[in-house]
Amino acid sequence: MANPDTVTVNLSEILKIFVQVKNSNVIFFWQKQTAALNKMTNHVLDLINTAREDWEASERGGIPSTFSNNDTQELVAALSTGKAFKVLPGPQQLVRQTSTPTASTPQG
């Protein structure tokens, strides 16, 4: 039979080893989680920085004009003075046309 003191020492050593392995697994798990979180955070920061840089670059370049200032001034001047407009003759009456046959109908 095994000596009870030896069994107790062996169980105690096995328990210590188990706790060490368990602790190292927990530490390893948290290290992996921290690394993954850092990677995701850095990626999001890169996306934010890129978007901000693009936005600032577009502001520096100015907004492309979608109108012509000269055309706008000409239109305002024409509206205020009445110049450069075509005068059409008075109101036209709508004439209703009757449909005419395009092909001759046979007489019979």
C-alpha positions in Angstrom: 0.0 0.0 0.0 1.0 3.6 -0.6 2.0 5.8 2.2 -0.7 8.3 3.1 1.8 11.1 3.4 3.1 10.3 -0.1 -0.4 10.3 -1.5 -1.2 13.6 0.2 2.0 15.2 -1.2 1.2 13.8 -4.7 -2.3 15.1 -4.6 -1.1 18.5 -3.3 1.4 18.7 -6.2 -1.2 17.7 -8.7 -3.6 20.3 -7.4 -0.9 23.0 -7.6 -0.1 22.0 -11.2 -3.8 22.0 -12.1 -4.2 25.5 -10.6 -1.1 26.7 -12.5 -2.4 25.3 -15.8 -5.8 26.7 -15.1 -4.4 30.2 -14.3 -2.2 30.1 -17.4 -5.2 29.2 -19.6 -7.2 32.1 -18.1 -4.3 34.5 -18.6 -3.8 33.2 -22.2 -7.6 33.6 -22.9 -7.5 37.2 -21.6 -4.4 38.0 -23.6 -6.1 36.7 -26.8 -9.3 38.8 -26.0 -7.2 41.9 -25.4 -5.3 41.4 -28.6 -8.5 41.0 -30.6 -10.1 44.0 -29.0 -7.0 46.1 -29.7 -7.0 45.0 -33.3 -10.6 45.9 -33.8 -10.1 49.3 -32.0 -7.2 50.1 -34.2 -9.2 49.2 -37.3 -12.1 51.4 -36.3 -9.7 54.3 -35.5 -8.1 53.9 -39.0 -11.5 54.1 -40.6 -12.4 57.2 -38.6 -9.1 58.9 -39.4 -9.4 58.1 -43.1 -13.0 59.5 -43.2 -11.9 62.6 -41.4 -8.9 63.2 -43.7 -11.1 62.7 -46.7 -13.7 65.1 -45.3 -11.1 67.8 -44.5 -9.5 67.3 -48.0 -12.8 67.9 -49.7 -13.4 71.0 -47.6 -10.0 72.4 -48.6 -10.7 71.9 -52.2 -14.0 73.8 -52.0 -17.4 72.7 -53.2 -17.6 72.5 -56.9 -20.1 75.1 -58.2 -23.3 73.9 -59.6 -24.4 77.2 -61.0 -23.0 80.0 -63.0 -22.9 83.4 -61.3 -23.0 85.2 -64.6 -26.1 83.3 -65.7 -27.8 84.1 -62.4 -27.0 87.8 -62.7 -28.3 87.9 -66.3 -31.5 86.2 -65.2 -32.1 88.6 -62.3 -31.4 91.5 -64.6 -33.8 90.2 -67.2 -36.5 89.7 -64.6 -36.1 93.1 -63.1 -35.9 95.1 -66.4 -38.0 92.8 -68.7 -35.3 92.8 -71.3 -34.2 89.7 -73.2 -37.6 88.1 -73.1 -39.4 87.1 -76.3 -42.9 88.6 -76.6 -45.3 86.0 -77.8 -48.5 87.1 -79.6 -51.7 87.1 -77.5 -53.3 83.9 -76.2 -53.8 81.3 -78.9 -57.1 79.4 -79.2 -56.9 75.7 -79.2 -58.2 74.4 -82.5 -59.7 70.9 -82.4 -58.9 68.9 -85.4 -61.1 66.2 -86.7 -59.4 63.0 -87.6 -59.1 62.4 -91.3 -58.8 58.9 -92.7 -55.4 58.1 -94.0 -56.6 55.5 -96.4 -59.5 55.8 -98.9 -62.5 53.8 -98.1 -64.0 51.8 -101.0 -67.3 53.0 -102.3 -69.8 50.3 -102.8 
